[in-house]
Amino acid sequence: MNFFGFGPSADLDIVLDDQLSRKTALLKTEDGKKLSHLLYLDGEDLSGKLHLHLKKPGSRLEHLGIKIEVFGQIEMYYDRGNFHTFLQLSRELARPGELLQHTTYNFSFPKVEKPYESYTGANVKLRYFLRATVVRRLSTDIVKEKEFVVHTLSSYPPHETINSSIKMEVGIEDSLHIEFEYNKSKYHLRDVIVGKIYFLLVRVKIRHMELGIIKRETTGAGQNTFNENETIVKYEIMDGSPVKGESIPIRLFLGAYDELTTTMKDVNKRFSVRYYLNLVLVDEEERRYFKQQEIILWRKGEREKRQPFQAQLQQQYKQMQNPNVRLETPVGERVSPTNQEGFDTIPGIEPEDENEENLNPLLEENDEKEKDEVEASPPHLQKLRKE
């Protein structure tokens, strides 16, 4: 605020080039609220405009330089004010001088490496933001920040050795013996966990059985290590005492829980986030038997939606009405490559160049024989053949 003429004499506004068309993502704040920010991936460009508006028309603003920076920082809640910066890029927009009117500056950061995913947890926060600064001599610098979200995409091939199933036998000697099996060990955030639980020996009266997902956040190192467990989801999969040989199916849809993030291991040697499947059995005496199994969660790139079939038919009808107009190819439809003249070419076969020699001598011989036959025929037949 500007009381008695003191305070910033100009306002800054950071506008990214594609912020109207770019996707957004929700990011949880420290107080539990979710805010929407622009979404970027690793290696994408950051470009836009910085608008500087003078509050008083006709006034002037003296400065020692204007710059914009990209930051990637990690902040530990138990060490407030001490930021661990793993990304910092800077661009100088203006040299020292003075401004007499509203000014706009263009900026660009090509192919910015964003190695980690944005994250807000119980004891740590990882965030990306742009910071514009107008450096002043005697007054306070004018600063404007704009935060954005980064997602890291991964890919695991469906191979048994890389993404094998989980199968384990656990229990209590001479009392309880169960075997659980999950179809995979690595799941993307929209995946489905499918599994079964087999009861091989049951001599304990089980009241019910629960399955949950636990997020374990580890911060610090050595003696200053802190572990924070959070139950993301928990639901009952069995009610009543099972019998020997019984099997319980499991089907858990991960896409229903927005609280899930990707698995993060030793992020900048500051923190880790791991996920566990927690299987709990409760007997009639309220004793709890549990077994935890770690799973890997990763983010999969979104596939573009195919154009509806009715829209494809309408587009084909327009093409038939006006064949000279080349329409855009529907999303997901494969077409053959075309040359500069618009004719389709077969992959692997290059179009014939007019400057190159004819590579088929048989065609040349046939053309010469046909020409000799026409010249040797009577005049009235020559005229008919030529026509």
C-alpha positions in Angstrom: 0.0 0.0 0.0 1.1 3.6 -0.6 0.6 5.8 2.5 1.7 9.5 2.4 3.5 9.0 -0.9 5.7 6.1 0.3 5.6 2.6 -1.2 6.0 1.2 -4.7 5.4 3.8 -7.4 4.7 1.1 -10.1 3.0 -2.2 -10.5 4.4 -5.3 -12.2 2.4 -7.9 -14.0 3.9 -11.2 -15.5 1.9 -12.6 -18.4 3.0 -15.9 -20.0 2.5 -16.3 -23.8 0.3 -19.4 -23.7 -1.5 -19.0 -20.4 -4.9 -18.9 -22.0 -4.5 -22.2 -23.8 -2.1 -24.0 -21.5 -3.4 -26.7 -19.1 -3.6 -25.9 -15.4 -3.1 -28.1 -12.3 -4.1 -27.8 -8.6 -1.4 -27.4 -6.0 -2.1 -27.7 -2.3 -1.0 -24.8 -0.1 0.4 -25.0 3.4 -3.1 -24.4 4.9 -4.7 -27.2 2.9 -6.3 -25.1 0.2 -5.9 -25.9 -3.5 -5.0 -23.3 -6.0 -4.9 -23.6 -9.8 -1.6 -22.8 -11.6 -0.3 -23.1 -15.1 1.2 -26.5 -15.8 4.7 -27.0 -17.4 6.8 -30.1 -18.2 10.5 -30.6 -18.1 12.3 -29.0 -21.1 9.4 -26.7 -22.1 10.1 -23.0 -22.8 9.1 -20.2 -20.5 8.3 -17.0 -22.3 6.0 -14.0 -21.9 5.8 -10.3 -21.2 6.5 -8.2 -18.2 4.2 -5.2 -17.9 5.3 -2.2 -15.8 2.5 0.3 -15.0 3.3 3.7 -13.4 0.8 4.5 -10.7 0.9 8.3 -11.3 0.6 9.4 -15.0 3.4 11.8 -15.9 5.7 10.6 -13.1 9.1 9.0 -13.6 10.7 6.0 -12.1 14.4 5.8 -11.6 15.9 2.3 -11.3 19.2 0.5 -11.3 18.0 -2.3 -13.7 15.1 -4.5 -14.4 15.5 -8.3 -14.4 13.4 -11.5 -14.4 14.4 -14.8 -12.9 13.2 -18.5 -12.8 13.6 -20.2 -9.5 13.2 -23.8 -8.3 13.4 -24.0 -4.5 13.0 -26.4 -1.6 11.9 -25.1 1.8 11.9 -27.2 5.0 9.2 -26.1 7.4 11.4 -26.7 10.4 14.0 -24.4 8.9 11.9 -21.4 7.8 13.6 -18.8 5.7 16.5 -21.1 4.5 15.7 -22.0 0.9 17.6 -24.6 -1.0 17.8 -23.4 -4.6 18.3 -26.1 -7.3 17.3 -23.9 -10.3 18.0 -20.3 -11.0 18.1 -18.5 -14.4 18.2 -14.8 -14.9 17.5 -12.4 -17.8 18.3 -8.6 -17.8 15.4 -6.7 -19.3 16.6 -3.1 -18.9 19.8 -1.3 -17.8 19.8 1.4 -15.2 17.8 4.5 -16.2 14.4 6.0 -15.8 10.9 5.3 -17.0 8.4 8.0 -18.0 5.5 5.8 -19.2 4.0 2.3 -19.1 6.5 -0.2 -20.5 6.4 -3.8 -21.7 9.4 -6.2 -21.8 9.6 -9.5 -23.6 11.4 -12.4 -22.0 12.2 -16.0 -22.9 13.9 -19.0 -21.2 14.2 -21.8 -23.8 14.1 -25.4 -22.8 14.2 -25.0 -19.1 15.3 -28.1 -17.2 12.8 -28.8 -14.4 14.2 -32.0 -12.8 11.7 -32.4 -9.9 7.9 -32.3 -9.6 6.1 -29.6 -7.6 5.2 -30.8 -4.1 3.6 -29.5 -0.9 3.8 -31.9 2.0 3.7 -32.0 5.8 7.2 -30.8 6.4 8.6 -29.7 3.0 7.6 -27.7 0.0 9.1 -27.7 -3.6 7.9 -24.9 -5.8 8.8 -23.2 -9.1 8.1 -19.5 -9.7 9.1 -16.4 -11.9 10.3 -13.3 -10.1 10.5 -9.9 -11.7 12.5 -7.2 -9.9 13.0 -3.5 -10.4 16.1 -2.5 -8.5 15.9 0.9 -6.7 18.6 3.0 -5.2 17.1 4.4 -2.1 13.6 2.9 -2.1 12.6 -0.7 -1.7 12.9 -2.9 -4.8 9.6 -3.6 -6.6 9.1 -7.4 -6.8 6.5 -9.5 -8.4 6.3 -13.4 -8.3 4.3 -15.8 -10.4 4.2 -19.5 -9.4 3.6 -22.4 -11.8 3.4 -26.1 -11.4 5.7 -28.7 -12.9 4.9 -32.4 -13.6 7.4 -35.0 -14.4 6.4 -37.8 -16.8 7.7 -41.3 -16.7 7.2 -44.5 -18.7 7.6 -48.1 -17.6 7.3 -50.8 -20.3 4.9 -53.7 -19.4 7.7 -56.2 -19.0 7.6 -58.8 -16.3 11.2 -58.2 -15.1 10.7 -54.4 -14.9 7.1 -54.3 -13.6 6.7 -57.7 -12.1 3.8 -58.7 -9.9 4.0 -58.8 -6.0 3.4 -62.1 -4.3 4.2 -62.8 -0.7 3.2 -65.2 2.1 2.8 -63.8 5.6 1.2 -64.9 8.9 1.6 -66.1 12.4 3.0 -69.6 13.1 0.2 -72.2 13.6 -2.4 -69.5 13.7 -2.7 -67.5 10.6 -1.2 -68.0 7.1 -2.2 -65.8 4.2 -0.9 -65.1 0.7 -1.5 -61.8 -1.1 -0.8 -61.0 -4.7 -0.8 -57.7 -6.6 -0.7 -57.6 -10.4 2.1 -55.0 -10.6 4.7 -53.2 -8.5 4.6 -49.9 -10.5 1.3 -48.0 -11.1 0.6 -44.7 -12.8 -1.7 -42.2 -11.1 -4.7 -43.3 -13.1 -4.1 -47.0 -12.9 -6.1 -49.7 -11.1 -4.6 -52.0 -8.4 -5.8 -55.5 -9.0 -5.0 -58.4 -6.6 -6.2 -61.3 -4.5 -5.7 -62.5 -0.9 -5.7 -66.2 -0.2 -6.3 -67.7 3.3 -4.1 -70.8 3.6 -4.5 -71.3 7.4 -7.1 -69.6 9.6 -7.1 -70.4 13.4 -7.8 -66.8 14.5 -11.3 -65.3 14.5 -11.0 -62.4 12.1 -13.6 -59.6 12.4 -12.7 -57.6 9.3 -9.9 -56.8 6.9 -8.8 -53.4 5.5 -6.7 -52.2 2.7 -5.1 -48.7 2.6 -2.5 -46.6 0.9 0.0 -44.8 3.2 2.2 -41.9 2.1 5.5 -41.7 4.0 7.3 -38.4 3.8 11.0 -38.4 4.9 12.9 -35.2 5.4 16.4 -34.4 6.7 19.3 -36.8 7.1 21.0 -38.6 9.9 19.8 -37.7 13.4 17.6 -34.9 11.9 15.5 -37.4 9.9 11.7 -36.9 10.3 9.1 -39.4 9.0 5.5 -38.3 8.5 2.9 -40.9 7.6 -0.4 -40.0 6.1 -3.3 -42.4 5.2 -4.5 -41.4 1.8 -7.3 -44.0 1.5 -8.6 -46.9 3.6 -11.6 -49.1 3.0 -12.9 -52.4 4.2 -12.5 -55.4 1.9 -13.9 -58.2 4.1 -16.4 -58.4 7.0 -16.5 -61.6 9.0 -14.3 -64.5 9.6 -12.8 -66.2 6.5 -12.3 -70.0 6.1 -9.4 -71.9 4.8 -9.0 -71.7 1.0 -11.1 -68.6 0.6 -9.9 -65.8 -1.6 -10.7 -62.1 -1.5 -10.4 -60.0 -4.7 -9.0 -56.5 -4.6 -9.7 -53.7 -7.1 -8.6 -50.1 -6.2 -8.9 -47.2 -8.6 -6.1 -44.7 -8.0 -7.6 -42.0 -10.2 -10.2 -41.2 -7.6 -7.7 -39.8 -5.2 -6.2 -36.4 -6.1 -3.9 -36.5 -3.0 -1.6 -39.0 -4.6 1.7 -37.8 -6.1 4.5 -39.5 -7.8 7.1 -41.5 -5.8 10.1 -39.2 -5.1 13.4 -40.6 -3.9 16.2 -38.4 -2.5 15.0 -35.2 -4.2 18.1 -33.0 -4.2 19.2 -35.1 -1.1 16.5 -33.2 0.9 13.4 -35.4 1.1 11.7 -38.5 -0.2 8.0 -39.5 -0.7 7.1 -43.2 -0.8 3.8 -45.1 -1.0 2.8 -48.4 0.7 -0.1 -50.7 0.4 -1.2 -51.5 3.9 -3.1 -54.7 4.6 -4.7 -54.8 8.1 -6.6 -57.7 9.8 -8.5 -57.1 13.0 -9.6 -60.0 15.2 -12.4 -60.2 17.7 -10.0 -59.1 20.5 -9.2 -55.9 18.6 -5.7 -57.1 17.8 -4.3 -55.8 14.5 -2.2 -57.8 12.1 -0.7 -55.7 9.2 1.7 -56.1 6.3 3.0 -53.2 4.2 4.3 -53.4 0.7 5.9 -50.5 -1.2 4.7 -49.6 -4.6 6.0 -47.1 -7.2 3.6 -44.4 -8.4 4.5 -42.5 -11.6 2.8 -40.0 -13.8 1.7 -40.9 -17.3 1.4 -38.4 -20.2 -2.2 -37.7 -21.2 -3.3 -39.1 -24.6 -5.1 -36.8 -27.0 -8.7 -37.5 -27.4 -9.9 -38.9 -30.7 -12.4 -36.9 -32.8 -15.9 -38.4 -32.5 -17.1 -40.6 -35.3 -19.9 -38.3 -36.3 -17.5 -35.4 -36.6 -15.2 -37.5 -38.9 -18.2 -38.3 -41.1 -19.1 -34.6 -41.4 -15.5 -33.8 -42.3 -15.5 -36.5 -45.0 -18.8 -35.2 -46.4 -17.3 -31.7 -46.7 -14.3 -33.2 -48.5 -16.6 -34.9 -51.0 -18.5 -31.6 -51.6 -15.3 -29.6 -52.3 -12.4 -32.0 -53.1 -10.0 -29.1 -53.9 -10.0 -28.0 -50.2 -7.5 -30.0 -48.0 -9.1 -30.4 -44.6 -7.2 -30.9 -41.3 -6.5 -34.5 -40.3 -8.6 -35.6 -37.3 -6.7 -36.3 -34.2 -5.6 -40.0 -34.0 -6.1 -40.7 -37.8 -3.0 -41.9 -39.7 -2.3 -40.5 -43.2 0.5 -41.2 -45.6 3.1 -38.5 -46.2 2.6 -36.1 -49.2 5.0 -34.3 -51.5 4.9 -30.6 -52.2 2.4 -31.0 -55.0 -0.1 -32.7 -52.7 0.1 -36.2 -54.2 0.4 -39.1 -51.8 3.8 -40.9 -51.9 4.5 -44.5 -50.7 6.9 -44.6 -47.8 10.4 -45.8 -48.9 9.9 -44.8 -52.6 11.1 -41.3 -53.6 9.2 -39.4 -56.3 11.0 -39.3 -59.7 13.0 -36.1 -60.3 12.7 -34.5 -63.7 16.4 -33.7 -63.9 17.4 -37.3 -63.2 17.9 -39.9 -66.0 15.3 -42.5 -66.7 16.2 -45.6 -64.7 14.0 -48.0 -66.6 15.5 -48.8 -70.1 12.6 -51.2 -70.8 10.1 -48.4 -70.9 12.4 -46.5 -73.4 12.6 -49.5 -75.7 8.8 -49.9 -75.7 8.3 -46.2 -76.5 10.8 -46.5 -79.5 9.1 -49.6 -80.9 5.7 -48.0 -80.7 7.0 -44.9 -82.5 8.6 -47.1 -85.3 5.3 -48.9 -85.8 3.4 -45.6 -86.2 5.8 -44.3 -88.8 5.7 -47.6 -90.8 1.9 -47.7 -91.0 -0.2 -46.1 -93.8 -0.9 -42.4 -93.5 -4.6 -42.8 -92.6 -3.7 -45.2 -89.8 -0.9 -42.9 -88.5 -3.5 -40.1 -88.2 -5.8 -42.4 -86.2 -3.1 -43.6 -83.9 -1.8 -40.2 -83.2 -5.3 -39.0 -82.4 
